[in-house]
Amino acid sequence: MLIKLPPESRIGVFSRGILRIPFLDVLLGHKPCRAWETPVSTLSAIAGWGLRQTTRRARLFAEKHHLPYLSLEDGFLRSWGTGDRYPPLSIVIDGVGIYYDGTRPSAIEMLLNSEADLLSGIEEDVRRARALLLGHRLSKYNHAPGLKAGALRDNDRKRVLVIDQTAGDMSISLGLAGAQTFAEMLSLARDENPDATIYVKTHPEVSSGRKQGHFDHLGNDERTVVLRDAINPITLIGEMDRVYCVSSTMGFEALLVGKPVTCLGMPWYAGWGVTDDRQTSLRRTRRRRVDELFAAAYFHYTRYLDPVTLKRGTIFDVIEWLVRQQVMGDTYPGRMICFGFRRWKAANLKPMLSLNPDKVRFVRDRNAIEQLDPGVDDALVVWGQHVSRELQPLVKKDALRLLRMEDGFVRSVGLGSDLIRPLSVVIDARGIYFDPSQPSDLEHLLNTEMFSAEELSRASRVREYIVEHAITKYNIEAHQKALWHANRRAVVLVPGQVEDDASIRLGCKTIRTNLGLLQAVREARPDGFIVYKPHPDVTSGNRAGKLAMADALRWADYVETSVSVVSCIESCDEVHTMTSLTGFDALLRGRHVVTYGQPFYAGWGLTDDRMKTGEAFARRQRCLGIDELVAGALLRYPIYWDWDLNGYTSCEGVLYRIIKMRDSLERSGRLEKLRFGYVRRQWRKIGILLASTKRH
């Protein structure tokens, strides 16, 4: 049904907006290019957004040069929210017409009219996908809340839904209808259902004030209720007995729910025998079941992006992504009231705190918090472990749910102290992972949760991927073989730390400095070849803890400042650390790890712990395997974020993105600029601070 193009084809696009769609090349399956500056002879097709007026230039160009014109449109399962903030996770590509144009054939109409068995080989997938959509209440857009209690009248004998659309929507005129059709629809719904309450649902863009609808003038009366607030369509449809529509895709969603649907226009799903049609299409001659319509539209006609791998995906990849957004919304349903965040940090973290930006508030003092009149669903978010004295009364009274926030274990390509925005964070309701004086969510789940075989298998794959691609927290150091001459002595790696780091202040007792650690390691391994690796935040000049070379070499055999910490781990036999994340990196790579503090990964039987009296160790009563530790620390505990798709992703999604970013920066020579050049880094930080001032 679709025009087949060779793999190397180039598709010309005149719209700059279309060209800005993230991963458009993946969805198209071909390289999009600027049609106005590309030789015609190199183009295989021209693409535009549907049949709107802005595509006139593209369609005339295609006709003049005898090139196929491809109509692009959002898929039926598009994204979390609307296009002003969220790029599409699915699109349709139609080389015949477009699905909402009932005046002429389209690829989906031709498919439905054909003799093809649309369920062949995918019947179980179709059944599963339909069940998932309904079970998770998924629609084209998914940011709207479910139907609220009290939104519908209690004494209704029957409920009928009338669906409005935005004035001027092309699907209305091309669906063989007009503005007057909506008045007719409302009158018809009332006449045909005399004992029913008529619920009129306005379009979300009408509710927001961006567009006009056809029932803006309508008010509530004895038999009519106008629903103007955003409502999840599936939850609303489920409460109705019958649905009336003109050409809205919400009418098809009503068919999926199993409701009788009356169509006054000619949408793509009408004319096949499953709707009560008030118009006739002479072209649509077949009879199709709802599952066949669903298979045609959501499987055969739509292309999906896998939001994790960023390759061509399936409907199930998009469903999984959307469900992840739902879970995050359900976990933190109220406002996130953030206290004590610096302006640049607030700008970087705001999108990660809620998919609804109106729910994230940054405040400077306790009075500002109290003026917000926090409710039971709201949370107070602080960075790190410390809760300031002025917040103590609120926390002690349990007036607010306290959440502590920190960078994730696989954070970014670049240092947080250089203001590079993170790809992962952790949000902890019990404590925070680096504070052993009290339990944390991570410690709790490692102590109590059982991990399924599937989850452990996934953890094993993640661990192998991290090792294979030399991934760590910041990913800026050169990965090359360490050239140490240990003369057959056991190589002991000692990672330096930021000495005022909270994990040292809270998790160490007798050994609390880099020099003290080196002395202890030399005492423990007098014959070892000790390699000291300073912390990147310290070598960059951003944080405290710098150790003079002469002092370090009194106890260490070598100070490594060039190769990555991963290269150091791979070239050593064991790692000795206070609380450094390098110890966790070493465990992932099968190295023997000795701890002198109480890091989150110690006390589970995987490390040699020299500090025997730590309060955290007393609580950790369980022995874990390495994949159980990975499942807890990397799969369940952190929150991962995709800055291109503006949504929560998985650990794997961030790992893939880090590899892509790091390789791109390395090829261009910009990775080295992230590591070196104090003045250059300060200028970059100033630019980030200025940008955050504008955004915040």
Secondary structure as the mmCIF struct_conf table of DSSP 4:
data_model
#
loop_
_struct_conf.conf_type_id
_struct_conf.id
_struct_conf.beg_label_comp_id
_struct_conf.beg_label_asym_id
_struct_conf.beg_label_seq_id
_struct_conf.end_label_comp_id
_struct_conf.end_label_asym_id
_struct_conf.end_label_seq_id
HELX_LH_PP_P HELX_LH_PP_P1 LEU A 2 LYS A 4
TURN_TY1_P TURN_TY1_P1 PRO A 7 GLU A 8
STRN STRN1 ARG A 10 VAL A 13
HELX_RH_AL_P HELX_RH_AL_P1 ARG A 16 LEU A 19
TURN_TY1_P TURN_TY1_P2 ARG A 20 ARG A 20
BEND BEND1 ILE A 21 ILE A 21
TURN_TY1_P TURN_TY1_P3 PRO A 22 PHE A 23
HELX_RH_AL_P HELX_RH_AL_P2 LEU A 24 LEU A 28
BEND BEND2 GLY A 29 HIS A 30
STRN STRN2 LYS A 31 ARG A 34
HELX_RH_3T_P HELX_RH_3T_P1 ALA A 35 GLU A 37
BEND BEND3 THR A 38 THR A 38
HELX_RH_3T_P HELX_RH_3T_P2 VAL A 40 THR A 42
BEND BEND4 SER A 44 SER A 44
STRN STRN3 ALA A 45 TRP A 49
TURN_TY1_P TURN_TY1_P4 GLY A 50 LEU A 51
HELX_RH_3T_P HELX_RH_3T_P3 GLN A 53 THR A 55
HELX_RH_AL_P HELX_RH_AL_P3 ARG A 56 LYS A 64
TURN_TY1_P TURN_TY1_P5 HIS A 65 HIS A 66
STRN STRN4 TYR A 69 ASP A 74
BEND BEND5 PHE A 76 LEU A 77
BEND BEND6 TRP A 80 GLY A 81
TURN_TY1_P TURN_TY1_P6 GLY A 83 ARG A 85
BEND BEND7 LEU A 89 LEU A 89
STRN STRN5 SER A 90 ASP A 94
BEND BEND8 GLY A 95 VAL A 96
TURN_TY1_P TURN_TY1_P7 TYR A 99 TYR A 100
TURN_TY1_P TURN_TY1_P8 GLY A 102 THR A 103
BEND BEND9 ARG A 104 ARG A 104
HELX_RH_AL_P HELX_RH_AL_P4 ALA A 107 ASN A 113
BEND BEND10 SER A 114 GLU A 115
TURN_TY1_P TURN_TY1_P9 LEU A 118 ILE A 122
HELX_RH_AL_P HELX_RH_AL_P5 GLU A 123 GLY A 135
TURN_TY1_P TURN_TY1_P10 HIS A 136 ARG A 137
BEND BEND11 LYS A 140 TYR A 141
BEND BEND12 ALA A 144 ALA A 144
HELX_LH_PP_P HELX_LH_PP_P2 PRO A 145 LYS A 148
TURN_TY1_P TURN_TY1_P11 ALA A 149 GLY A 150
BEND BEND13 ALA A 151 LEU A 152
TURN_TY1_P TURN_TY1_P12 ASP A 154 ASN A 155
BEND BEND14 ARG A 157 ARG A 157
STRN STRN6 ARG A 159 ILE A 163
STRN STRN7 THR A 166 THR A 166
TURN_TY1_P TURN_TY1_P13 ALA A 167 GLY A 168
HELX_RH_AL_P HELX_RH_AL_P6 MET A 170 SER A 173
TURN_TY1_P TURN_TY1_P14 LEU A 174 LEU A 176
HELX_RH_AL_P HELX_RH_AL_P7 ALA A 179 GLU A 192
TURN_TY1_P TURN_TY1_P15 PRO A 194 ASP A 195
BEND BEND15 ALA A 196 ALA A 196
STRN STRN8 THR A 197 LYS A 201
HELX_RH_AL_P HELX_RH_AL_P8 PRO A 204 SER A 207
TURN_TY1_P TURN_TY1_P16 SER A 208 GLY A 209
BEND BEND16 ARG A 210 LYS A 211
STRN STRN9 GLY A 213 GLY A 213
BEND BEND17 HIS A 214 HIS A 214
TURN_TY1_P TURN_TY1_P17 ASP A 216 HIS A 217
BEND BEND18 GLU A 222 ARG A 223
STRN STRN10 THR A 224 LEU A 227
BEND BEND19 ASP A 229 ASP A 229
HELX_RH_AL_P HELX_RH_AL_P9 PRO A 233 ILE A 237
TURN_TY1_P TURN_TY1_P18 GLY A 238 GLU A 239
BEND BEND20 ASP A 241 ASP A 241
STRN STRN11 ARG A 242 CYS A 245
BEND BEND21 VAL A 246 SER A 247
TURN_TY1_P TURN_TY1_P19 THR A 249 THR A 249
HELX_RH_AL_P HELX_RH_AL_P10 MET A 250 VAL A 257
TURN_TY1_P TURN_TY1_P20 GLY A 258 GLY A 258
STRN STRN12 VAL A 261 CYS A 263
BEND BEND22 LEU A 264 GLY A 265
TURN_TY1_P TURN_TY1_P21 TRP A 268 TYR A 269
BEND BEND23 ALA A 270 THR A 275
STRN STRN13 ASP A 276 ASP A 277
BEND BEND24 ARG A 278 GLN A 279
BEND BEND25 LEU A 282 ARG A 283
HELX_RH_AL_P HELX_RH_AL_P11 VAL A 290 PHE A 294
HELX_RH_PI_P HELX_RH_PI_P1 ALA A 295 HIS A 300
BEND BEND26 TYR A 301 TYR A 301
STRN STRN14 THR A 302 LEU A 305
TURN_TY1_P TURN_TY1_P22 PRO A 307 THR A 309
BEND BEND27 LYS A 311 LYS A 311
STRN STRN15 ARG A 312 GLY A 313
HELX_RH_AL_P HELX_RH_AL_P12 ILE A 315 THR A 331
BEND BEND28 TYR A 332 TYR A 332
BEND BEND29 GLY A 334 GLY A 334
STRN STRN16 MET A 336 PHE A 339
BEND BEND30 GLY A 340 GLY A 340
HELX_RH_AL_P HELX_RH_AL_P13 ARG A 343 LEU A 353
BEND BEND31 LEU A 355 ASN A 356
HELX_RH_3T_P HELX_RH_3T_P4 PRO A 357 LYS A 359
STRN STRN17 VAL A 360 VAL A 363
BEND BEND32 ARG A 364 ASP A 365
HELX_RH_AL_P HELX_RH_AL_P14 ARG A 366 GLN A 371
TURN_TY1_P TURN_TY1_P23 LEU A 372 LEU A 372
TURN_TY1_P TURN_TY1_P24 VAL A 376 ASP A 377
STRN STRN18 ALA A 379 TRP A 383
BEND BEND33 GLY A 384 GLN A 385
HELX_RH_3T_P HELX_RH_3T_P5 ARG A 389 LEU A 391
HELX_RH_AL_P HELX_RH_AL_P15 GLN A 392 LYS A 396
TURN_TY1_P TURN_TY1_P25 LYS A 397 ASP A 398
BEND BEND34 LEU A 400 LEU A 400
STRN STRN19 ARG A 401 ASP A 407
BEND BEND35 PHE A 409 VAL A 410
BEND BEND36 VAL A 413 GLY A 414
HELX_RH_3T_P HELX_RH_3T_P6 GLY A 416 ASP A 418
TURN_TY1_P TURN_TY1_P26 LEU A 419 LEU A 419
HELX_LH_PP_P HELX_LH_PP_P3 ILE A 420 PRO A 422
BEND BEND37 LEU A 423 LEU A 423
STRN STRN20 SER A 424 ASP A 428
BEND BEND38 ALA A 429 ARG A 430
TURN_TY1_P TURN_TY1_P27 TYR A 433 PHE A 434
TURN_TY1_P TURN_TY1_P28 PRO A 436 SER A 437
BEND BEND39 GLN A 438 GLN A 438
HELX_RH_AL_P HELX_RH_AL_P16 ASP A 441 THR A 448
HELX_LH_PP_P HELX_LH_PP_P4 GLU A 449 SER A 452
HELX_RH_AL_P HELX_RH_AL_P17 ALA A 453 GLU A 468
TURN_TY1_P TURN_TY1_P29 HIS A 469 ALA A 470
BEND BEND40 LYS A 473 TYR A 474
BEND BEND41 GLU A 477 GLU A 477
STRN STRN21 ALA A 478 ALA A 478
TURN_TY1_P TURN_TY1_P30 ASN A 487 ARG A 488
HELX_LH_PP_P HELX_LH_PP_P5 ARG A 489 ALA A 490
STRN STRN22 VAL A 491 PRO A 495
TURN_TY1_P TURN_TY1_P31 GLU A 499 ASP A 500
HELX_RH_AL_P HELX_RH_AL_P18 ALA A 502 GLY A 507
BEND BEND42 LYS A 509 THR A 510
BEND BEND43 THR A 513 THR A 513
HELX_RH_AL_P HELX_RH_AL_P19 ASN A 514 ALA A 524
TURN_TY1_P TURN_TY1_P32 PRO A 526 ASP A 527
BEND BEND44 GLY A 528 GLY A 528
STRN STRN23 PHE A 529 LYS A 533
HELX_RH_AL_P HELX_RH_AL_P20 PRO A 536 THR A 539
TURN_TY1_P TURN_TY1_P33 SER A 540 GLY A 541
BEND BEND45 ASN A 542 ALA A 544
HELX_RH_AL_P HELX_RH_AL_P21 MET A 549 LEU A 553
TURN_TY1_P TURN_TY1_P34 ARG A 554 TRP A 555
BEND BEND46 ASP A 557 ASP A 557
STRN STRN24 TYR A 558 VAL A 559
BEND BEND47 SER A 562 SER A 562
STRN STRN25 VAL A 563 VAL A 563
HELX_RH_AL_P HELX_RH_AL_P22 VAL A 565 GLU A 570
TURN_TY1_P TURN_TY1_P35 SER A 571 SER A 571
BEND BEND48 ASP A 573 ASP A 573
STRN STRN26 GLU A 574 THR A 577
BEND BEND49 MET A 578 THR A 579
HELX_RH_AL_P HELX_RH_AL_P23 LEU A 581 LEU A 588
TURN_TY1_P TURN_TY1_P36 ARG A 589 GLY A 590
STRN STRN27 HIS A 592 THR A 595
BEND BEND50 TYR A 596 GLY A 597
TURN_TY1_P TURN_TY1_P37 PHE A 600 TYR A 601
BEND BEND51 ALA A 602 THR A 607
STRN STRN28 ASP A 608 ASP A 609
TURN_TY1_P TURN_TY1_P38 LYS A 612 THR A 613
HELX_RH_AL_P HELX_RH_AL_P24 GLU A 615 ARG A 619
HELX_RH_AL_P HELX_RH_AL_P25 ILE A 626 VAL A 630
HELX_RH_PI_P HELX_RH_PI_P2 ALA A 631 ARG A 636
BEND BEND52 TYR A 637 TYR A 637
STRN STRN29 PRO A 638 ASP A 642
TURN_TY1_P TURN_TY1_P39 TRP A 643 ASN A 646
STRN STRN30 GLY A 647 THR A 649
HELX_RH_AL_P HELX_RH_AL_P26 CYS A 651 SER A 668
TURN_TY1_P TURN_TY1_P40 GLY A 669 GLY A 669
HELX_RH_AL_P HELX_RH_AL_P27 ARG A 670 ARG A 675
BEND BEND53 PHE A 676 PHE A 676
HELX_RH_AL_P HELX_RH_AL_P28 TYR A 678 ARG A 695
#
